[in-house]
Amino acid sequence: PVPTAEALQILLIHHYYGRSGTGTTRTPLDGVTSRQQTSGPLRSSVSFHPLGRALHETLLAGVPAFTGDDQPPGADTCPWEESTPADPQHTLHGPVTWPGRQLTGLSRHAILLVPGDDGTTVTDAYLTWATQQPKPITTDPYLAYRIIPETKKVDQRRILYRADASRAWWRDLETLLLAPDEHGTQCRPAIFDTLNDLPEPLRRSLRIRVHGFDQDGKVVDHQWYTAITPPLLNWTQEHDPAKAQRIAECCREAEQAAQRLQTVAKKAWDTAMRSRRRTTPPPWVNKSLTRYWPKAETVFWRLLGEPDIPAPTAFAAAAAAALRETTEAARTRQTSAARAVAHAVQELYRRSATPRKAA
């Protein structure tokens, strides 16, 4: 048995982040029996929420600019407020309005808790599907999105910014600070458009609370995490375009350096261990990246205060240091390893000095 309060928390989490796959068999009226269910609307997502100096500021800053002026009165109803139960064989009636339908009307699951004898516990649960219809295209004000314009299907061109427990929050600053761009490949949470209009004293003090659920798209739950950023809203493109562009440049160069490190570390391992059994991925790759990212964060914050230092060279140096530390023992024992790593370091600096083509 699980205490009822705890069971209700689990119920809510499952509604938003629940897995896909098979569940309890359900046969709706005049429908087809099925056990298949799709994943929750927020599965594998990371969300961003303003955090004020007090609860009052947090609550007010967290209200998005979705005014609902174009929706008729009474249209924004939660599922339990409808006059008749929703038909699982059909899509949601009317548009996905804010806040009721957006926050409570998109669940893909139907869940029934079985109470204990005294009503203070839950002893079992039925998990099944709520609808078999495609997920509607909506905009959650607390989520960031990636834009993939070359995708043929229109409904697949915008995807959720996925949570990654191994990814430090500062690596997402480019997405959070740059203003919306119709040609851009990233879209910051809509809540940031509201925050930019706040009085400067409040805006300067607001931090961002990050909540991420690192999951695959189907059934595996890896890790959930949370983080709180320092005040950063005065760095947005609307208020400090130079700082925002410098942050975006540094974020991109840090990622580029990581990709180059991954490539040269694999090549160095394959070259040095040519006569041995190869592994995938080579040990030097992940170990080098693990050492690289803390160094990259230090470089990142230093570069923000020193705008004249070339970002590619600085991150290349961090990548080279990470690779040298990872391979120190091997370089001491094997000439082939020392030679391969030396070539890899040269490649890191050479690639960082090569201008990239404009997107």
VEXBALUM-261828 format. One record per residue (C-alpha): residue number from 0; residue in one letter; x, z, y. Coordinates in pm, whole numbers. Each point is the difference from the previous one (the first is absolute). Layout:
! VEXBALUM-261828
(NUM,a,(X,Z,Y))
...
END
This chain:
! VEXBALUM-261828
(0,p,(0,0,0))
(1,v,(106,-82,355))
(2,p,(-124,197,304))
(3,t,(-273,-199,176))
(4,a,(185,-18,333))
(5,e,(309,-144,-171))
(6,a,(-214,-245,-198))
(7,l,(-160,-128,322))
(8,q,(343,-61,151))
(9,i,(101,-198,-309))
(10,l,(-328,-194,21))
(11,l,(71,-104,359))
(12,i,(359,-99,-80))
(13,h,(-117,-209,-294))
(14,h,(-262,-177,213))
(15,y,(272,-117,239))
(16,y,(309,-32,-219))
(17,g,(-143,-31,-354))
(18,r,(139,-239,-259))
(19,s,(-139,-321,-139))
(20,g,(-49,-83,-368))
(21,t,(-253,139,-245))
(22,g,(-233,291,62))
(23,t,(-330,129,-129))
(24,t,(-236,-278,-109))
(25,r,(-278,-67,251))
(26,t,(-310,-217,-35))
(27,p,(-192,-39,328))
(28,l,(-363,-112,10))
(29,d,(-23,-370,-84))
(30,g,(378,-9,-13))
(31,v,(283,-61,-242))
(32,t,(169,287,-181))
(33,s,(361,47,108))
(34,r,(284,251,-7))
(35,q,(227,-181,244))
(36,q,(65,150,342))
(37,t,(219,-103,292))
(38,s,(234,227,196))
(39,g,(-105,218,293))
(40,p,(4,-143,355))
(41,l,(309,196,106))
(42,r,(201,-19,-321))
(43,s,(378,-27,58))
(44,s,(-47,12,380))
(45,v,(183,195,270))
(46,s,(-198,120,302))
(47,f,(106,113,348))
(48,h,(-182,272,197))
(49,p,(70,134,352))
(50,l,(99,367,13))
(51,g,(-50,192,324))
(52,r,(135,333,119))
(53,a,(-328,167,-97))
(54,l,(-294,-81,-226))
(55,h,(-212,-112,297))
(56,e,(257,-264,100))
(57,t,(38,-113,-360))
(58,l,(-373,-51,-45))
(59,l,(-46,-190,326))
(60,a,(310,-217,-44))
(61,g,(-114,-88,-351))
(62,v,(-319,-172,119))
(63,p,(55,-380,-7))
(64,a,(-139,-241,259))
(65,f,(-269,-130,-234))
(66,t,(-294,38,236))
(67,g,(-259,-170,-216))
(68,d,(-160,-170,303))
(69,d,(-85,-304,-210))
(70,q,(-175,187,-281))
(71,p,(-370,88,13))
(72,p,(-102,368,23))
(73,g,(-21,171,-336))
(74,a,(194,-276,-176))
(75,d,(301,220,-75))
(76,t,(-129,197,-299))
(77,c,(187,170,-281))
(78,p,(-104,-87,-359))
(79,w,(-202,321,-43))
(80,e,(-190,-71,324))
(81,e,(-144,-329,-125))
(82,s,(-375,-10,-71))
(83,t,(69,-149,-344))
(84,p,(306,32,-224))
(85,a,(256,-276,32))
(86,d,(-27,-283,-253))
(87,p,(331,-14,-191))
(88,q,(-55,-370,-72))
(89,h,(-3,-95,370))
(90,t,(229,39,296))
(91,l,(-51,264,267))
(92,h,(-299,-74,221))
(93,g,(109,-95,349))
(94,p,(348,21,157))
(95,v,(253,276,-67))
(96,t,(-63,206,313))
(97,w,(191,294,147))
(98,p,(27,281,-89))
(99,g,(-253,64,-277))
(100,r,(23,-315,-208))
(101,q,(373,-46,53))
(102,l,(88,355,-104))
(103,t,(-259,64,-272))
(104,g,(-155,-329,-105))
(105,l,(292,-190,-153))
(106,s,(61,198,-318))
(107,r,(39,-207,-315))
(108,h,(-82,292,-229))
(109,a,(-305,201,-100))
(110,i,(82,357,-103))
(111,l,(-219,266,-157))
(112,l,(127,357,-33))
(113,v,(-133,221,-280))
(114,p,(-43,363,117))
(115,g,(81,308,-204))
(116,d,(-266,248,-105))
(117,d,(34,219,309))
(118,g,(38,-287,249))
(119,t,(337,116,129))
(120,t,(205,-240,-214))
(121,v,(5,-361,-114))
(122,t,(50,-59,-370))
(123,d,(-7,-380,-29))
(124,a,(-38,-323,196))
(125,y,(-124,-353,-49))
(126,l,(205,-268,176))
(127,t,(-141,-350,17))
(128,w,(-36,-294,236))
(129,a,(-221,-4,308))
(130,t,(2,-375,61))
(131,q,(139,-315,-156))
(132,q,(-3,-192,326))
(133,p,(320,-108,181))
(134,k,(145,247,249))
(135,p,(-121,-72,355))
(136,i,(256,-89,268))
(137,t,(16,294,240))
(138,t,(239,158,250))
(139,d,(84,364,-53))
(140,p,(126,137,336))
(141,y,(261,223,-166))
(142,l,(160,-264,-224))
(143,a,(271,-256,71))
(144,y,(-26,-351,-142))
(145,r,(234,-282,-96))
(146,i,(-96,-357,87))
(147,i,(88,-280,-245))
(148,p,(-111,-317,182))
(149,e,(118,-243,-270))
(150,t,(-245,143,-256))
(151,k,(-269,-255,-78))
(152,k,(-289,244,-44))
(153,v,(-112,138,336))
(154,d,(-106,335,-147))
(155,q,(352,54,-137))
(156,r,(199,-71,315))
(157,r,(-18,358,120))
(158,i,(110,275,-239))
(159,l,(42,376,32))
(160,y,(336,141,96))
(161,r,(89,166,-330))
(162,a,(125,357,-33))
(163,d,(354,52,-129))
(164,a,(125,355,-62))
(165,s,(361,-119,13))
(166,r,(-45,-154,345))
(167,a,(81,213,306))
(168,w,(-261,-7,278))
(169,w,(240,-133,265))
(170,r,(21,-331,-188))
(171,d,(-363,-67,101))
(172,l,(53,52,373))
(173,e,(4,-375,66))
(174,t,(-349,-27,-143))
(175,l,(-130,299,197))
(176,l,(144,-82,341))
(177,l,(-33,-375,50))
(178,a,(-319,-121,166))
(179,p,(-237,-222,-200))
(180,d,(123,-359,-23))
(181,e,(-210,-282,-142))
(182,h,(317,-158,-138))
(183,g,(147,323,-135))
(184,t,(27,96,-366))
(185,q,(-89,367,54))
(186,c,(-296,173,160))
(187,r,(23,361,115))
(188,p,(-289,247,-51))
(189,a,(-284,-64,246))
(190,i,(6,367,101))
(191,f,(321,-72,193))
(192,d,(-192,-225,241))
(193,t,(-203,304,104))
(194,l,(301,229,27))
(195,n,(171,-230,249))
(196,d,(-278,70,252))
(197,l,(43,379,-5))
(198,p,(144,187,301))
(199,e,(378,-4,-6))
(200,p,(52,380,-49))
(201,l,(-216,-8,-312))
(202,r,(143,-327,-123))
(203,r,(354,134,31))
(204,s,(-83,299,-219))
(205,l,(-194,-172,-278))
(206,r,(168,-26,-338))
(207,i,(-116,-201,-301))
(208,r,(-87,152,-336))
(209,v,(70,-237,-290))
(210,h,(-187,25,-331))
(211,g,(105,-224,-287))
(212,f,(-120,-40,-358))
(213,d,(272,-181,-193))
(214,q,(-196,-171,-280))
(215,d,(-5,-333,-171))
(216,g,(-306,-216,50))
(217,k,(-159,97,-331))
(218,v,(51,330,-182))
(219,v,(341,160,62))
(220,d,(33,280,257))
(221,h,(361,56,107))
(222,q,(3,251,285))
(223,w,(-187,101,313))
(224,y,(191,95,314))
(225,t,(-45,98,362))
(226,a,(223,-4,307))
(227,i,(-27,84,369))
(228,t,(182,-216,255))
(229,p,(139,119,333))
(230,p,(-190,-115,314))
(231,l,(42,-378,8))
(232,l,(-299,-154,177))
(233,n,(194,-52,322))
(234,w,(214,-245,-196))
(235,t,(-287,-241,-61))
(236,q,(40,-353,129))
(237,e,(-265,59,268))
(238,h,(194,289,155))
(239,d,(369,-73,-72))
(240,p,(43,-361,-117))
(241,a,(380,19,-2))
(242,k,(2,308,-222))
(243,a,(-265,-146,-229))
(244,q,(197,-321,-45))
(245,r,(321,193,-67))
(246,i,(-178,208,-263))
(247,a,(-145,-313,-158))
(248,e,(345,-163,-4))
(249,c,(159,305,-162))
(250,c,(-276,29,-262))
(251,r,(42,-365,-95))
(252,e,(379,20,-13))
(253,a,(-12,315,-214))
(254,e,(-222,-181,-253))
(255,q,(218,-311,10))
(256,a,(312,206,-63))
(257,a,(-170,167,-298))
(258,q,(-87,-340,-147))
(259,r,(357,-120,48))
(260,l,(132,318,-159))
(261,q,(-225,-50,-300))
(262,t,(126,-356,-43))
(263,v,(372,68,35))
(264,a,(-11,319,-211))
(265,k,(-157,-191,-288))
(266,k,(253,-281,33))
(267,a,(290,247,15))
(268,w,(-121,183,-312))
(269,d,(-41,-324,-195))
(270,t,(347,-113,105))
(271,a,(175,329,-72))
(272,m,(-176,62,-334))
(273,r,(11,-357,-125))
(274,s,(119,92,-348))
(275,r,(-249,288,-41))
(276,r,(-370,20,-74))
(277,r,(-194,-64,318))
(278,t,(-293,217,104))
(279,t,(-299,-81,220))
(280,p,(7,105,272))
(281,p,(374,68,13))
(282,p,(80,370,66))
(283,w,(181,-79,322))
(284,v,(-313,-144,159))
(285,n,(-234,299,0))
(286,k,(280,252,53))
(287,s,(126,-193,301))
(288,l,(-348,-25,151))
(289,t,(-54,373,-54))
(290,r,(315,72,198))
(291,y,(-72,-269,258))
(292,w,(-337,111,138))
(293,p,(105,344,130))
(294,k,(298,-167,168))
(295,a,(-229,-270,141))
(296,e,(-228,262,153))
(297,t,(295,159,179))
(298,v,(107,-342,127))
(299,f,(-357,-80,106))
(300,w,(-37,299,231))
(301,r,(349,-53,142))
(302,l,(-77,-363,82))
(303,l,(-314,94,194))
(304,g,(218,191,245))
(305,e,(270,-269,9))
(306,p,(-177,-333,59))
(307,d,(324,-196,45))
(308,i,(125,55,-355))
(309,p,(-83,-296,-230))
(310,a,(-246,122,-261))
(311,p,(106,-240,-280))
(312,t,(360,121,5))
(313,a,(-98,367,11))
(314,f,(-229,-26,-302))
(315,a,(254,-214,-186))
(316,a,(250,283,45))
(317,a,(-250,247,-145))
(318,a,(-62,-228,-297))
(319,a,(372,-47,-58))
(320,a,(60,376,9))
(321,a,(-281,56,-251))
(322,l,(143,-260,-237))
(323,r,(351,143,24))
(324,e,(-124,353,-73))
(325,t,(-203,-120,-298))
(326,t,(290,-192,-153))
(327,e,(284,240,82))
(328,a,(63,111,-359))
(329,a,(-20,-353,-139))
(330,r,(235,-136,267))
(331,t,(254,267,-85))
(332,r,(0,-89,-370))
(333,q,(-44,-377,5))
(334,t,(174,-264,206))
(335,s,(-286,-241,-67))
(336,a,(-248,247,151))
(337,a,(216,55,309))
(338,r,(33,-374,51))
(339,a,(-373,-63,-51))
(340,v,(-100,275,245))
(341,a,(247,-126,260))
(342,h,(-159,-344,-17))
(343,a,(-346,161,19))
(344,v,(91,192,317))
(345,q,(134,-318,160))
(346,e,(-325,-173,-91))
(347,l,(-204,277,164))
(348,y,(181,-39,330))
(349,r,(2,-379,-22))
(350,r,(-376,-18,-56))
(351,s,(-69,249,278))
(352,a,(189,-224,243))
(353,t,(-195,-313,-102))
(354,p,(-289,-68,240))
(355,r,(-338,-15,-175))
(356,k,(-236,-285,65))
(357,a,(-294,83,220))
(358,a,(-322,62,-188))
END
